[in-house]
Amino acid sequence: MAITKIWPVKDSLNRVIEYAKNVDKTENPDFLNADLYQVLHYAADENKTRFERQYYVTGINCAVETAGQQMQITKERFGKTGGTLAHHACQSFKPDELTPKACHAIGVKLAQKMWGDKYEVIVSTHLNTNCLHNHFVINSVSFIDGKKYNERKAEYQRMRDTSDALCREYHLSVIENPTKRKRSQGLYQAEKRGELTRYALYRSDIDEAIERSMTMKEFYDYLRRKGYQIKGKVDSCALKLPHYPRFTRFKTLGEAYSVLQIQDQIYRQRGPEVREKSKEPILFFVPTPKKLQIEDILGFGEEYRKLRNLYRFFCYQLGIYPKNKGQVSMSPIIKEEVRRMEEISQQTIFLCKHQIDTYEQLKEKQKEIQTEMDGLLNQRKKLTNKMRRAGPEEKEVLRQEKMALTKQITEIRKDLRLAFGVEKRSLDMMKSLEITREMLNKEMQKNKEKQRYR
C-alpha cells in the first residue's frame, strides 16, 4: 500500500534536491555489507558511477550530481526563473511490505510514467524510517516546451492511480475505497488528547438516543428533545445543535453512525429494558441549592445576574462540585463546556477571590489590574536601562530586582487574562443556559400535552 503527496517548492531548488539525495537516508545497506571480493568486483565495473552503486538515487532526464544546475539551465533557457521552482512529491509504503530495491524500482517507474516525457526528476528512496518512502523532485519547467507543471487536483489523482497500479503490479496492498474527506488536524489532535469535541459530543448523544429508543422515530424524537435539529433522509441525514452554523451528516461521525447502522442497532436491542429507559426524563439541569436556581440566574433584575452565581451554577452542571457528585447535565449545550472545565474552574476562583458579582465590578477590576501591570512594566523598563550603564556588581543586583518584577508581572498577567476571559465566557454561558431552558420548557409542555390526552 502506498500513500502519495505532492507540494510546490518556492524557496530553494538546491535545498530540496540535497534533502532528497541525503546520504544518511539513501545509503544502500547491501553495498556496505558485501564482502571484499564483491566490493572489488563491483568497483571494477566502470560503466557505473560510485554514487549509483552506493545509494538509491536516480536521475530522470538529468544527472544526479548536476541535477540542480541542469534544472536551472532549463529555467533560464525559457525565461521562467521565478515563482514555483520545483515540485516535491512523496510515495510512502507500509512497514516491511517490500525491499529497498523494489521500493526504488517502483519510484523510478512512477516518475517515468508521471513526468519522464517532459521534466527533469530526481528519485531517491529514503531508508531511515520504518516506512520505506520515495522522494521526487520535479523541475517546475519542462525541458521540452518550457511549460510549467500544473499541480492540480486531477494531476494528484493521476499520481495516486499510477502508484496504485504499480502496487498491484508488484503484488502490494492497495486502498481500494479511500475516504475522500478526513478530519482536520485540530479535530484529530483534540480527540487524541481525549477532549470532548463536537463529533465526540454528537456520538455520545446518539449512543444515548439509541439506548432509549425502540424505533427510528423515537430515536429522532429523542435527539430533537435534546435540542438537535435534523434534516435529510438515510444517506444524507444530518444533525446539528442550534449554535452551530452547519449540519454534520451521521455517516461523517464514523461507519457505526450511519443511519442504516443505527437502525440495525435499535432493532436488535428491542426489549422491556429499552422501553423503561425511553420513559426516563432528560436531565437538562442538575439540581442545585435554592440560592442557585435557574430562574434566579436568568432573572431580569440586576441583583439576580451575579457572575459568581452564574459560575457556581455551571460548576454544579458540569459536576465540578460538590465533589464525588457524579451527576452532570444531559444538555448537549452545557456538556460542551466540559472542554473548558479548567478555564471555568479558574475563572470561578478568580470571581470568588475578588468578590465580583456584577459586570461593573468586573470592569473596575480589569482597569485596576491593567494599571498595576503598566506600573510594573514601566519599573522593569527603567531597570533595564539602568543595567546598560551599571557595573558588574550593581548589574547583578538590578538583574535580581528585574527577575522579581517579571515574576510579579507573570502572575498579574494571568489575572488580567482571567478578568477578560470572564467577560466573554459569561456571555456564552448565559446564552447556553437560555437555549437549554428553552429546550426544557418545550419538553415540559410536551409532557403536559401527553398527560392531557391520556
Secondary structure by P-SEA (a helix, b strand, c coil): cbbbbbbbbcccaaaaaaaaaccccccccccccccaaaaaaaaaccccccccccccccccccccccaaaaaaaaaaaacccccccbbbbbbbbccccccaaaaaaaaaaaaaacccccbbbbbbbbccccccbbbbbbccccccccccccccaaaaaaaaaaaaaaaaaaccccccccccccccaaaaaaaaaccccaaaaaaaaaaaaaaacccaaaaaaaaaaabbbbbbcccccccccccccbbbbcccccccccaaaaaaaaaaaccaaaaaaaacccccccccccccccccccccccccccaaaaaaaaaaaacccccccccccccaaaaaaccaaaaaaaaaaaaaaaccccaaaaaaaaaaaaaaaaaaaaaaaaaaaaaaaccaaaaaaaaaaaaaaaaaaaaaaaaaaaaaaaaaaaaaaaaaaaaaaaaaaaaaaaaaaaaaac
